[in-house]
Amino acid sequence: MGFHSARHVEALNQSLSELNGDINVSFEFFPPNSEKMEQTLWHSIERLKVLEPKFVSVTYGANSGTRDRTHKVIKDIQDKTGLIAAPHLTCIDASRDELRNIARDYWNNGIRQIVALRGDLPQGMEKPDMYAADLVGLLKEEADFDISVAAYPEVHPEAKSAQADLLSLKRKIDAGASRAITQFFFDVESYLRFRDRCVTIGIDVEIVPGILPVSNYQTLLKFAGFSNVRIPAWMHQRFAGLENDQNTRNLVGASIAMDQVRVLSREGVKDFHFYTLNRSELTYAICHSLGVRPPVATVAE
């Protein structure tokens, strides 16, 4: 290893050690649609629960079948693991009465946290009847839920402007949301600028960065295309030539995620939301390296 490379590794190790586990994490999963995927999901939940996340969320599809699977996974997580489980809930595919019934069912089953989203518009729909701010207000009318909403450091792809997108987030917070979780990003400066703009407009809740550990670069490019996320040129260079090298892709993806958390932690960020894609290995390794580890059991004398 060259001198400069050794110095870089030593500097990174030092900065990681300074974190000393002084961060909080949460994890996102999606409902499985096969027995094999269900086994993968539960393996990941069992693997990651020892890290004591603040909560885990489960995504929500735009049809009743996926919605029912989300409900079941959420209740099973809470019953079997004791973790705080937060279902995603969208409002474009259900009436207000249906949403109120879903909210009451969650509350009656001990679910206190919800991630409230508008949801993707069906093809042909130009303007929905409800937006995420309306859903937040409806949920707060039903019960005192702890509500997370979505934020977009690089602007929602449907927003008319960055300012309009920011005002939309402000409406969600004013309606009663407790925090915002961002879309994944790789340009740390875009998050920091966005956080500053939130402060100037009077948004005073935590803006939790969403971290996506990258294991498949081609899949990432597809995700980014859908969600208006900019992929920096340096990421193209880091993943170049690794199409058939999964192990190295994992190492590169983990390194990028750790760098993000390290830099953001220096800027005062303490909470991080990991998009796991139902895979535990990369997320667990990243958290372990950042000092987020299972509590050490003490031996009774």
Sequence and secondary structure as in RCSB ss.txt:
>XXXX:A:sequence
MGFHSARHVEALNQSLSELNGDINVSFEFFPPNSEKMEQTLWHSIERLKVLEPKFVSVTYGANSGTRDRTHKVIK
DIQDKTGLIAAPHLTCIDASRDELRNIARDYWNNGIRQIVALRGDLPQGMEKPDMYAADLVGLLKEEADFDISVA
AYPEVHPEAKSAQADLLSLKRKIDAGASRAITQFFFDVESYLRFRDRCVTIGIDVEIVPGILPVSNYQTLLKFAG
FSNVRIPAWMHQRFAGLENDQNTRNLVGASIAMDQVRVLSREGVKDFHFYTLNRSELTYAICHSLGVRPPVATVA
E
>XXXX:A:secstr
  HHHHHHHHHHHHHHHHHTT  EEEEEE   SSHHHHHHHHHHHHHHHTT  S EEE   SSHHHHHHHHHHHH
HHHHHH   EEEEEESTTS HHHHHHHHHHHHHTT  EEEEE     TT  S S  HHHHHHHHHHHS  EEEEE
E TT  TT S HHHHHHHHHHHHHTT  EEEEEE S HHHHHHHHHHHHHTT  SEEEEEE   S HHHHHHHHH
HHT    HHHHHHHTT TT HHHHHHHHHHHHHHHHHHHHHTT  EEEEE TT  HHHHHHHHHTT         
 
